[in-house]
Amino acid sequence: MVIQGGDKPGRLVVFDVEGVLLPEKRYLIFEVARRMGFWKFVRVLTVGFLYTVGLMPLESALRRIFALLRGFAFDDLFNSYRRVPLMLGAEEVFEKLRELGYRTALISSGIPAPFVKDLADRLGADYASGLDLEVSNGRVTGKIGGEVIEPEGKALVLKKVLNATGLTPRDCVVVADDRNNLPMFDLCSLRIGYYPEFLVDVKSDFVVNGSLTEILPILPGNLSKASRPGLSRNEALREIIHISGFFVPLVCMYLLDRYLAVLLILLVTLFYIASEFARMEGTDFPPFSVITWRTAITSESCEFATAPIFFALGIMLSLLLFPVPVNYASIAVFTLGDGFAALFGKKFGRTVSPLNKGKRLEGSVFGFLFAFLGALFFLAEPRRALVGAAVGMLVESLPSPISDNITIPLASGLALTVLP
């Protein structure tokens, strides 16, 4: 653990690194593996997937991944880390915290300690801790160690920071995104989930799905008088595109066979995936890259944007799995309900949903209304439309480990299919 700050009064804010300060989908090892050959990249993705779904513990996953880097030049690894952009708002947050005398700590399980130390230098953080990476003759041996990769490792590191500062859990705030950080939650009086996965969402006191600067008004002491962020131009355009998916069933009804529509959506999706790979390398792929830049939310502007892929997949699965007109109604619930819920929730929402700290109750109410009208358009049966909309918007309002671009249309379509 590296301690950089002097004696400071007050509180401590501890940050996870991957997914909070650095883009989750541009994790350092992913960046490196893409340059080491296709099969190694696939192996890294596979191990990452097994950890994500809970089939492999973190320490085993990290050891397998770093073993693939054996013989890789340490300087090349560092340069790859340096090419990963900071999340938007990160520098502003740390500058504000420094002004107010807050101490800050960076604790990472997946990034080598020298890299976390470098990141702490760039941001002006007081404490930095990462995994130990063995290097011999300037090359990585593939062996790793350190407290942070142990099951309770991050909590052990945080305890040392608290002891060194004389602070207590009452003075500590944690900002994190994945379950590897949950052991630290018991050591902090305020827990903020930042684009959190399912378990972190449930256990967080607050959830932020936007710029990292949105954590400032939440912190103790009324650090920021900034008003709640409204609907940005990017978010509005993004949801308009989402809502426009309602026209897919109309195209299938009057112009194209649904199977042909699925084929066309698949082709567009493949072109989009190619454009995202190009964008990650700094190359524009019009018109897809232009649309992505104009509709990306904070995290997506720095990483591979997967939401459009799940959006297309949700529509394609609905068209293929459910009979007409149930498939059309499920798409209407998904596109209109989810889209208008996001628009109204961001623009007018003030009441946090009791089911999901990242949602607003006002958005869910308006989403349900538009979902009902959309389903009614295709079903012409109020009772069935009501059930389809209710199921779809209930799923939309719940935290889930699976993208709601998939769960909403599938849940709604399944409910309408089994409904007598």
C-alpha positions as a Markdown table, in Angstrom:
| # | Residue | x | y | z |
|---|---|---|---|---|
| 1 | Met | 0.0 | 0.0 | 0.0 |
| 2 | Val | 1.3 | 3.4 | -1.0 |
| 3 | Ile | 0.5 | 6.4 | 1.3 |
| 4 | Gln | 1.0 | 9.8 | -0.4 |
| 5 | Gly | -1.0 | 12.3 | 1.6 |
| 6 | Gly | 0.0 | 14.0 | 4.8 |
| 7 | Asp | -2.2 | 14.5 | 7.8 |
| 8 | Lys | -5.7 | 15.5 | 6.8 |
| 9 | Pro | -8.8 | 15.8 | 9.0 |
| 10 | Gly | -12.2 | 14.7 | 8.0 |
| 11 | Arg | -13.3 | 11.8 | 6.0 |
| 12 | Leu | -12.1 | 9.2 | 3.5 |
| 13 | Val | -13.5 | 8.3 | 0.1 |
| 14 | Val | -12.3 | 5.0 | -1.2 |
| 15 | Phe | -12.7 | 4.2 | -4.9 |
| 16 | Asp | -12.7 | 1.0 | -6.8 |
| 17 | Val | -10.6 | 1.4 | -9.9 |
| 18 | Glu | -11.9 | -0.8 | -12.8 |
| 19 | Gly | -15.4 | 0.4 | -13.7 |
| 20 | Val | -15.3 | 3.5 | -11.6 |
| 21 | Leu | -12.1 | 5.4 | -12.6 |
| 22 | Leu | -11.2 | 3.3 | -15.6 |
| 23 | Pro | -13.7 | 1.9 | -18.1 |
| 24 | Glu | -14.9 | -1.6 | -17.1 |
| 25 | Lys | -15.0 | -2.9 | -20.7 |
| 26 | Arg | -11.5 | -1.6 | -21.4 |
| 27 | Tyr | -10.0 | -3.5 | -18.5 |
| 28 | Leu | -6.2 | -3.5 | -18.8 |
| 29 | Ile | -5.8 | -7.2 | -19.6 |
| 30 | Phe | -8.5 | -7.0 | -22.3 |
| 31 | Glu | -6.4 | -4.2 | -24.0 |
| 32 | Val | -3.2 | -6.3 | -23.8 |
| 33 | Ala | -4.8 | -9.6 | -24.8 |
| 34 | Arg | -6.2 | -8.0 | -28.0 |
| 35 | Arg | -2.6 | -7.4 | -29.0 |
| 36 | Met | -1.4 | -11.0 | -28.1 |
| 37 | Gly | -3.6 | -13.0 | -30.5 |
| 38 | Phe | -7.2 | -14.0 | -31.0 |
| 39 | Trp | -7.1 | -17.2 | -28.9 |
| 40 | Lys | -5.5 | -15.6 | -25.8 |
| 41 | Phe | -8.1 | -12.8 | -26.1 |
| 42 | Val | -10.9 | -15.5 | -26.1 |
| 43 | Arg | -9.3 | -17.2 | -23.1 |
| 44 | Val | -9.2 | -14.0 | -21.2 |
| 45 | Leu | -12.9 | -13.2 | -22.1 |
| 46 | Thr | -13.9 | -16.8 | -21.0 |
| 47 | Val | -12.2 | -16.5 | -17.6 |
| 48 | Gly | -13.7 | -13.0 | -17.2 |
| 49 | Phe | -17.2 | -14.4 | -18.0 |
| 50 | Leu | -16.8 | -17.3 | -15.5 |
| 51 | Tyr | -15.9 | -14.9 | -12.8 |
| 52 | Thr | -18.8 | -12.5 | -13.7 |
| 53 | Val | -21.4 | -15.3 | -13.5 |
| 54 | Gly | -19.9 | -16.6 | -10.2 |
| 55 | Leu | -18.4 | -19.8 | -11.5 |
| 56 | Met | -14.8 | -18.9 | -10.7 |
| 57 | Pro | -13.4 | -17.0 | -7.6 |
| 58 | Leu | -11.6 | -13.8 | -8.2 |
| 59 | Glu | -8.2 | -15.0 | -7.2 |
| 60 | Ser | -8.3 | -18.0 | -9.5 |
| 61 | Ala | -9.5 | -15.9 | -12.4 |
| 62 | Leu | -6.8 | -13.3 | -11.9 |
| 63 | Arg | -4.0 | -16.0 | -11.7 |
| 64 | Arg | -5.2 | -17.6 | -14.9 |
| 65 | Ile | -5.4 | -14.3 | -16.7 |
| 66 | Phe | -2.0 | -13.0 | -15.7 |
| 67 | Ala | -0.4 | -16.4 | -16.4 |
| 68 | Leu | -1.3 | -15.6 | -20.1 |
| 69 | Leu | 1.0 | -12.6 | -19.9 |
| 70 | Arg | 4.1 | -14.6 | -19.1 |
| 71 | Gly | 7.0 | -13.1 | -21.1 |
| 72 | Phe | 5.2 | -9.9 | -21.8 |
| 73 | Ala | 7.4 | -6.8 | -21.4 |
| 74 | Phe | 6.5 | -4.8 | -18.3 |
| 75 | Asp | 7.0 | -1.5 | -20.1 |
| 76 | Asp | 4.6 | -2.6 | -22.9 |
| 77 | Leu | 2.0 | -3.5 | -20.2 |
| 78 | Phe | 2.4 | -0.1 | -18.6 |
| 79 | Asn | 2.0 | 1.7 | -21.9 |
| 80 | Ser | -1.2 | -0.3 | -22.6 |
| 81 | Tyr | -2.5 | 0.8 | -19.2 |
| 82 | Arg | -1.6 | 4.4 | -20.0 |
| 83 | Arg | -3.7 | 4.2 | -23.2 |
| 84 | Val | -6.9 | 3.5 | -21.2 |
| 85 | Pro | -8.8 | 6.8 | -20.7 |
| 86 | Leu | -10.0 | 8.0 | -17.4 |
| 87 | Met | -13.7 | 8.0 | -16.8 |
| 88 | Leu | -15.3 | 11.3 | -17.5 |
| 89 | Gly | -15.5 | 13.4 | -14.4 |
| 90 | Ala | -12.8 | 11.6 | -12.5 |
| 91 | Glu | -10.3 | 14.4 | -12.4 |
| 92 | Glu | -13.0 | 16.9 | -11.4 |
| 93 | Val | -14.1 | 14.8 | -8.5 |
| 94 | Phe | -10.7 | 14.4 | -7.1 |
| 95 | Glu | -9.9 | 18.1 | -7.5 |
| 96 | Lys | -13.1 | 18.9 | -5.5 |
| 97 | Leu | -12.4 | 16.4 | -2.8 |
| 98 | Arg | -8.9 | 17.8 | -2.4 |
| 99 | Glu | -10.3 | 21.3 | -2.0 |
| 100 | Leu | -12.5 | 20.2 | 0.8 |
| 101 | Gly | -9.8 | 18.2 | 2.7 |
| 102 | Tyr | -11.1 | 14.8 | 2.0 |
| 103 | Arg | -8.6 | 11.9 | 1.9 |
| 104 | Thr | -9.0 | 9.5 | -1.1 |
| 105 | Ala | -7.9 | 5.9 | -1.6 |
| 106 | Leu | -7.7 | 3.8 | -4.7 |
| 107 | Ile | -7.9 | 0.0 | -4.1 |
| 108 | Ser | -7.8 | -2.4 | -7.0 |
| 109 | Ser | -7.7 | -6.2 | -7.2 |
| 110 | Gly | -7.1 | -6.4 | -11.0 |
| 111 | Ile | -4.4 | -3.8 | -11.7 |
| 112 | Pro | -0.7 | -4.0 | -10.6 |
| 113 | Ala | 0.3 | -1.8 | -7.7 |
| 114 | Pro | 2.7 | 0.4 | -9.7 |
| 115 | Phe | -0.1 | 1.3 | -12.1 |
| 116 | Val | -2.5 | 2.1 | -9.3 |
| 117 | Lys | 0.3 | 4.3 | -7.8 |
| 118 | Asp | 0.6 | 6.1 | -11.1 |
| 119 | Leu | -3.1 | 6.6 | -11.3 |
| 120 | Ala | -3.1 | 8.0 | -7.7 |
| 121 | Asp | -0.3 | 10.4 | -8.8 |
| 122 | Arg | -2.4 | 11.6 | -11.7 |
| 123 | Leu | -5.5 | 12.1 | -9.6 |
| 124 | Gly | -3.8 | 13.4 | -6.5 |
| 125 | Ala | -5.1 | 10.5 | -4.3 |
| 126 | Asp | -3.6 | 9.8 | -0.9 |
| 127 | Tyr | -3.5 | 6.0 | -0.8 |
| 128 | Ala | -3.0 | 3.4 | -3.6 |
| 129 | Ser | -3.1 | -0.3 | -3.5 |
| 130 | Gly | -3.0 | -2.9 | -6.2 |
| 131 | Leu | -1.9 | -6.5 | -6.8 |
| 132 | Asp | 1.7 | -7.6 | -6.7 |
| 133 | Leu | 3.0 | -8.5 | -10.2 |
| 134 | Glu | 6.3 | -10.4 | -10.4 |
| 135 | Val | 8.7 | -9.1 | -13.0 |
| 136 | Ser | 12.1 | -10.6 | -14.0 |
| 137 | Asn | 14.5 | -8.9 | -16.4 |
| 138 | Gly | 11.9 | -6.5 | -17.5 |
| 139 | Arg | 9.3 | -9.1 | -18.3 |
| 140 | Val | 6.2 | -10.4 | -16.6 |
| 141 | Thr | 6.6 | -13.9 | -15.1 |
| 142 | Gly | 2.8 | -14.4 | -14.9 |
| 143 | Lys | 2.8 | -14.8 | -11.1 |
| 144 | Ile | 0.8 | -12.4 | -8.9 |
| 145 | Gly | 0.2 | -12.0 | -5.2 |
| 146 | Gly | -0.9 | -9.5 | -2.6 |
| 147 | Glu | -3.7 | -9.0 | -0.1 |
| 148 | Val | -6.1 | -7.4 | -2.6 |
| 149 | Ile | -6.6 | -10.6 | -4.6 |
| 150 | Glu | -7.7 | -12.5 | -1.5 |
| 151 | Pro | -11.5 | -13.0 | -0.8 |
| 152 | Glu | -11.5 | -10.3 | 1.9 |
| 153 | Gly | -8.4 | -8.6 | 0.6 |
| 154 | Lys | -9.9 | -5.1 | -0.1 |
| 155 | Ala | -11.4 | -5.0 | 3.3 |
| 156 | Leu | -8.0 | -5.8 | 4.9 |
| 157 | Val | -6.3 | -3.0 | 2.9 |
| 158 | Leu | -9.1 | -0.5 | 3.9 |
| 159 | Lys | -8.7 | -1.5 | 7.6 |
| 160 | Lys | -5.0 | -0.6 | 7.3 |
| 161 | Val | -5.9 | 2.8 | 5.8 |
| 162 | Leu | -8.4 | 3.5 | 8.5 |
| 163 | Asn | -5.9 | 2.5 | 11.2 |
| 164 | Ala | -3.2 | 4.7 | 9.6 |
| 165 | Thr | -5.5 | 7.7 | 9.5 |
| 166 | Gly | -7.3 | 7.2 | 12.8 |
| 167 | Leu | -10.6 | 7.3 | 11.0 |
| 168 | Thr | -13.6 | 5.0 | 11.7 |
| 169 | Pro | -16.2 | 3.4 | 9.4 |
| 170 | Arg | -18.4 | 6.4 | 10.3 |
| 171 | Asp | -15.9 | 8.6 | 8.4 |
| 172 | Cys | -15.6 | 6.3 | 5.3 |
| 173 | Val | -17.4 | 6.4 | 2.0 |
| 174 | Val | -16.9 | 3.7 | -0.7 |
| 175 | Val | -17.7 | 4.1 | -4.5 |
| 176 | Ala | -17.7 | 0.8 | -6.3 |
| 177 | Asp | -19.3 | -1.2 | -9.1 |
| 178 | Asp | -18.9 | -5.0 | -8.6 |
| 179 | Arg | -19.3 | -7.6 | -5.9 |
| 180 | Asn | -15.5 | -7.9 | -5.3 |
| 181 | Asn | -15.9 | -4.6 | -3.3 |
| 182 | Leu | -18.7 | -5.8 | -1.0 |
| 183 | Pro | -16.3 | -6.7 | 1.9 |
| 184 | Met | -15.5 | -3.0 | 2.2 |
| 185 | Phe | -19.2 | -2.1 | 2.6 |
| 186 | Asp | -19.2 | -3.1 | 6.3 |
| 187 | Leu | -16.3 | -0.7 | 6.9 |
| 188 | Cys | -18.1 | 2.4 | 5.4 |
| 189 | Ser | -21.1 | 4.3 | 6.6 |
| 190 | Leu | -22.0 | 5.5 | 3.1 |
| 191 | Arg | -22.0 | 3.1 | 0.1 |
| 192 | Ile | -22.4 | 4.4 | -3.4 |
| 193 | Gly | -22.9 | 2.0 | -6.4 |
| 194 | Tyr | -21.5 | 3.4 | -9.6 |
| 195 | Tyr | -23.2 | 1.7 | -12.6 |
| 196 | Pro | -23.3 | -1.2 | -10.1 |
| 197 | Glu | -23.9 | -4.9 | -10.8 |
| 198 | Phe | -26.9 | -6.6 | -9.2 |
| 199 | Leu | -25.6 | -7.3 | -5.7 |
| 200 | Val | -23.8 | -4.0 | -5.3 |
| 201 | Asp | -27.0 | -2.2 | -6.4 |
| 202 | Val | -29.0 | -4.0 | -3.7 |
| 203 | Lys | -26.5 | -3.2 | -0.9 |
| 204 | Ser | -25.7 | 0.4 | -1.9 |
| 205 | Asp | -27.2 | 3.4 | -0.1 |
| 206 | Phe | -27.2 | 5.4 | -3.4 |
| 207 | Val | -26.8 | 4.4 | -7.0 |
| 208 | Val | -25.3 | 6.7 | -9.7 |
| 209 | Asn | -25.7 | 6.0 | -13.4 |
| 210 | Gly | -24.1 | 9.1 | -14.9 |
| 211 | Ser | -21.0 | 11.2 | -14.6 |
| 212 | Leu | -18.8 | 10.4 | -11.6 |
| 213 | Thr | -19.4 | 14.0 | -10.5 |
| 214 | Glu | -22.9 | 13.0 | -9.5 |
| 215 | Ile | -21.5 | 11.4 | -6.3 |
| 216 | Leu | -20.5 | 14.8 | -5.0 |
| 217 | Pro | -24.0 | 16.0 | -3.8 |
| 218 | Ile | -24.4 | 12.6 | -2.0 |
| 219 | Leu | -21.3 | 12.9 | 0.1 |
| 220 | Pro | -21.6 | 14.0 | 3.8 |
| 221 | Gly | -21.4 | 17.6 | 4.6 |
| 222 | Asn | -23.3 | 19.0 | 1.6 |
| 223 | Leu | -20.1 | 19.2 | -0.5 |
| 224 | Ser | -21.9 | 20.3 | -3.6 |
| 225 | Lys | -24.9 | 22.5 | -4.0 |
| 226 | Ala | -25.3 | 21.3 | -7.6 |
| 227 | Ser | -28.9 | 20.4 | -8.5 |
| 228 | Arg | -29.8 | 16.9 | -9.5 |
| 229 | Pro | -28.5 | 16.4 | -13.1 |
| 230 | Gly | -31.2 | 16.6 | -15.8 |
| 231 | Leu | -31.7 | 15.0 | -19.1 |
| 232 | Ser | -28.6 | 15.5 | -21.4 |
| 233 | Arg | -28.8 | 15.8 | -25.2 |
| 234 | Asn | -27.0 | 12.5 | -25.5 |
| 235 | Glu | -29.5 | 10.8 | -23.2 |
| 236 | Ala | -32.5 | 12.3 | -25.0 |
| 237 | Leu | -31.3 | 11.2 | -28.4 |
| 238 | Arg | -30.4 | 7.8 | -27.1 |
| 239 | Glu | -34.0 | 7.3 | -25.7 |
| 240 | Ile | -35.6 | 8.6 | -28.9 |
| 241 | Ile | -33.7 | 5.9 | -30.9 |
| 242 | His | -34.8 | 3.4 | -28.3 |
| 243 | Ile | -38.4 | 4.4 | -28.6 |
| 244 | Ser | -38.2 | 4.3 | -32.4 |
| 245 | Gly | -37.8 | 0.5 | -32.1 |
| 246 | Phe | -41.6 | 0.6 | -31.9 |
| 247 | Phe | -41.7 | 0.9 | -35.7 |
| 248 | Val | -40.1 | -2.5 | -36.2 |
| 249 | Pro | -43.4 | -4.4 | -35.6 |
| 250 | Leu | -45.1 | -1.9 | -38.0 |
| 251 | Val | -42.5 | -2.6 | -40.7 |
| 252 | Cys | -43.0 | -6.4 | -40.1 |
| 253 | Met | -46.8 | -5.9 | -40.4 |
| 254 | Tyr | -46.8 | -3.9 | -43.7 |
| 255 | Leu | -43.4 | -4.2 | -45.4 |
| 256 | Leu | -41.2 | -7.1 | -44.5 |
| 257 | Asp | -41.5 | -10.7 | -43.3 |
| 258 | Arg | -40.4 | -10.9 | -39.6 |
| 259 | Tyr | -37.6 | -13.3 | -40.4 |
| 260 | Leu | -36.2 | -11.0 | -43.1 |
| 261 | Ala | -36.4 | -8.2 | -40.5 |
| 262 | Val | -34.4 | -10.2 | -38.1 |
| 263 | Leu | -31.8 | -10.8 | -40.8 |
| 264 | Leu | -31.5 | -7.1 | -41.5 |
| 265 | Ile | -31.2 | -6.3 | -37.8 |
| 266 | Leu | -28.5 | -8.9 | -37.4 |
| 267 | Leu | -26.5 | -7.4 | -40.3 |
| 268 | Val | -26.8 | -3.9 | -38.9 |
| 269 | Thr | -25.7 | -5.2 | -35.5 |
| 270 | Leu | -22.6 | -6.9 | -37.0 |
| 271 | Phe | -21.6 | -3.6 | -38.7 |
| 272 | Tyr | -22.1 | -1.8 | -35.4 |
| 273 | Ile | -19.8 | -4.3 | -33.6 |
| 274 | Ala | -17.2 | -3.7 | -36.2 |
| 275 | Ser | -17.6 | 0.1 | -35.8 |
| 276 | Glu | -17.1 | -0.2 | -32.0 |
| 277 | Phe | -13.8 | -2.1 | -32.5 |
| 278 | Ala | -12.7 | 0.6 | -34.9 |
| 279 | Arg | -13.8 | 3.3 | -32.4 |
| 280 | Met | -11.7 | 1.7 | -29.7 |
| 281 | Glu | -8.7 | 2.0 | -31.9 |
| 282 | Gly | -9.4 | 5.7 | -32.6 |
| 283 | Thr | -10.9 | 5.2 | -36.1 |
| 284 | Asp | -14.3 | 6.5 | -37.1 |
| 285 | Phe | -16.7 | 4.1 | -38.8 |
| 286 | Pro | -19.6 | 6.3 | -40.2 |
| 287 | Pro | -22.4 | 6.5 | -39.6 |
| 288 | Phe | -22.3 | 4.1 | -36.6 |
| 289 | Ser | -19.4 | 5.8 | -34.7 |
| 290 | Val | -21.0 | 9.2 | -35.2 |
| 291 | Ile | -24.3 | 7.9 | -33.7 |
| 292 | Thr | -22.4 | 6.3 | -30.8 |
| 293 | Trp | -20.6 | 9.5 | -29.9 |
| 294 | Arg | -23.8 | 11.4 | -29.9 |
| 295 | Thr | -25.8 | 8.9 | -27.8 |
| 296 | Ala | -23.2 | 7.4 | -25.5 |
| 297 | Ile | -23.7 | 7.8 | -21.8 |
| 298 | Thr | -20.7 | 8.7 | -19.6 |
| 299 | Ser | -19.1 | 5.3 | -19.3 |
| 300 | Glu | -19.8 | 4.2 | -22.9 |
| 301 | Ser | -17.9 | 7.2 | -24.4 |
| 302 | Cys | -14.7 | 5.6 | -23.0 |
| 303 | Glu | -15.4 | 1.9 | -23.8 |
| 304 | Phe | -17.1 | -0.6 | -26.0 |
| 305 | Ala | -20.8 | 0.3 | -25.9 |
| 306 | Thr | -22.8 | -3.0 | -25.6 |
| 307 | Ala | -26.3 | -1.6 | -25.0 |
| 308 | Pro | -27.2 | -1.3 | -28.7 |
| 309 | Ile | -26.3 | -5.0 | -29.2 |
| 310 | Phe | -28.6 | -6.1 | -26.4 |
| 311 | Phe | -31.3 | -3.8 | -27.7 |
| 312 | Ala | -31.1 | -5.5 | -31.1 |
| 313 | Leu | -31.0 | -8.9 | -29.5 |
| 314 | Gly | -34.1 | -8.2 | -27.4 |
| 315 | Ile | -36.0 | -7.2 | -30.5 |
| 316 | Met | -34.8 | -10.2 | -32.6 |
| 317 | Leu | -35.6 | -12.7 | -29.8 |
| 318 | Ser | -39.1 | -11.3 | -29.5 |
| 319 | Leu | -39.7 | -11.6 | -33.2 |
| 320 | Leu | -38.5 | -15.2 | -33.3 |
| 321 | Leu | -39.7 | -16.7 | -30.1 |
| 322 | Phe | -43.3 | -15.4 | -29.8 |
| 323 | Pro | -46.3 | -15.7 | -32.1 |
| 324 | Val | -47.9 | -12.7 | -33.8 |
| 325 | Pro | -49.1 | -10.3 | -32.3 |
| 326 | Val | -47.6 | -11.2 | -28.9 |
| 327 | Asn | -44.1 | -10.6 | -30.3 |
| 328 | Tyr | -45.1 | -7.1 | -31.6 |
| 329 | Ala | -46.7 | -6.2 | -28.2 |
| 330 | Ser | -43.7 | -7.3 | -26.3 |
| 331 | Ile | -41.5 | -5.1 | -28.5 |
| 332 | Ala | -43.9 | -2.2 | -27.9 |
| 333 | Val | -43.7 | -2.7 | -24.1 |
| 334 | Phe | -39.9 | -2.8 | -24.3 |
| 335 | Thr | -39.3 | 0.2 | -26.6 |
| 336 | Leu | -42.1 | 2.5 | -25.4 |
| 337 | Gly | -42.1 | 1.5 | -21.8 |
| 338 | Asp | -38.4 | 1.4 | -21.2 |
| 339 | Gly | -37.7 | 4.5 | -23.3 |
| 340 | Phe | -40.3 | 6.7 | -21.8 |
| 341 | Ala | -39.4 | 5.5 | -18.3 |
| 342 | Ala | -35.9 | 6.7 | -18.8 |
| 343 | Leu | -36.9 | 10.0 | -20.4 |
| 344 | Phe | -39.5 | 10.9 | -17.7 |
| 345 | Gly | -37.4 | 9.5 | -14.9 |
| 346 | Lys | -34.4 | 11.5 | -15.8 |
| 347 | Lys | -36.3 | 14.7 | -16.6 |
| 348 | Phe | -38.9 | 14.8 | -13.9 |
| 349 | Gly | -38.0 | 12.0 | -11.5 |
| 350 | Arg | -37.6 | 12.9 | -7.8 |
| 351 | Thr | -38.8 | 9.8 | -6.0 |
| 352 | Val | -36.3 | 6.9 | -5.8 |
| 353 | Ser | -38.0 | 3.6 | -6.7 |
| 354 | Pro | -38.3 | 1.3 | -3.7 |
| 355 | Leu | -37.3 | -1.6 | -6.0 |
| 356 | Asn | -34.2 | -0.1 | -7.5 |
| 357 | Lys | -32.1 | 2.8 | -6.2 |
| 358 | Gly | -31.0 | 3.7 | -9.7 |
| 359 | Lys | -34.6 | 4.3 | -11.0 |
| 360 | Arg | -37.2 | 7.0 | -10.4 |
| 361 | Leu | -40.8 | 6.2 | -9.5 |
| 362 | Glu | -42.2 | 8.9 | -11.8 |
| 363 | Gly | -40.3 | 7.3 | -14.8 |
| 364 | Ser | -41.8 | 3.9 | -14.0 |
| 365 | Val | -45.3 | 5.3 | -13.9 |
| 366 | Phe | -45.1 | 7.0 | -17.2 |
| 367 | Gly | -43.2 | 4.0 | -18.7 |
| 368 | Phe | -46.1 | 1.7 | -17.7 |
| 369 | Leu | -48.7 | 4.1 | -19.3 |
| 370 | Phe | -46.9 | 4.1 | -22.6 |
| 371 | Ala | -46.2 | 0.4 | -22.5 |
| 372 | Phe | -49.9 | -0.3 | -22.0 |
| 373 | Leu | -50.9 | 1.9 | -24.9 |
| 374 | Gly | -48.2 | 0.3 | -27.1 |
| 375 | Ala | -49.3 | -3.2 | -26.3 |
| 376 | Leu | -53.0 | -2.3 | -26.7 |
| 377 | Phe | -52.2 | -1.0 | -30.2 |
| 378 | Phe | -51.3 | -4.6 | -31.3 |
| 379 | Leu | -53.5 | -6.7 | -29.0 |
| 380 | Ala | -56.7 | -4.7 | -28.9 |
| 381 | Glu | -57.4 | -6.4 | -25.6 |
| 382 | Pro | -57.1 | -4.1 | -22.6 |
| 383 | Arg | -56.7 | -7.0 | -20.1 |
| 384 | Arg | -53.8 | -8.6 | -21.9 |
| 385 | Ala | -52.2 | -5.3 | -22.7 |
| 386 | Leu | -52.4 | -4.4 | -19.0 |
| 387 | Val | -50.7 | -7.6 | -18.0 |
| 388 | Gly | -48.0 | -7.4 | -20.6 |
| 389 | Ala | -47.2 | -3.8 | -19.6 |
| 390 | Ala | -47.3 | -4.6 | -15.9 |
| 391 | Val | -44.9 | -7.5 | -16.2 |
| 392 | Gly | -42.5 | -5.7 | -18.5 |
| 393 | Met | -42.3 | -2.6 | -16.4 |
| 394 | Leu | -41.9 | -4.6 | -13.2 |
| 395 | Val | -38.9 | -6.2 | -14.7 |
| 396 | Glu | -37.6 | -2.8 | -15.9 |
| 397 | Ser | -37.8 | -1.5 | -12.3 |
| 398 | Leu | -35.9 | -4.4 | -10.7 |
| 399 | Pro | -32.1 | -4.6 | -10.5 |
| 400 | Ser | -30.9 | -7.5 | -12.5 |
| 401 | Pro | -27.6 | -9.1 | -13.6 |
| 402 | Ile | -28.9 | -9.3 | -17.1 |
| 403 | Ser | -29.5 | -6.3 | -19.4 |
| 404 | Asp | -33.2 | -5.2 | -19.3 |
| 405 | Asn | -32.9 | -4.8 | -23.1 |
| 406 | Ile | -33.3 | -8.6 | -23.0 |
| 407 | Thr | -35.4 | -9.2 | -19.9 |
| 408 | Ile | -38.2 | -6.7 | -20.6 |
| 409 | Pro | -39.3 | -8.0 | -24.0 |
| 410 | Leu | -38.8 | -11.7 | -23.0 |
| 411 | Ala | -40.7 | -11.4 | -19.7 |
| 412 | Ser | -43.5 | -9.4 | -21.3 |
| 413 | Gly | -43.8 | -11.8 | -24.3 |
| 414 | Leu | -43.7 | -14.9 | -22.0 |
| 415 | Ala | -46.5 | -13.5 | -19.8 |
| 416 | Leu | -48.7 | -12.7 | -22.8 |
| 417 | Thr | -48.0 | -16.1 | -24.3 |
| 418 | Val | -49.1 | -18.1 | -21.2 |
| 419 | Leu | -52.1 | -15.7 | -20.5 |
| 420 | Pro | -55.3 | -17.4 | -21.5 |
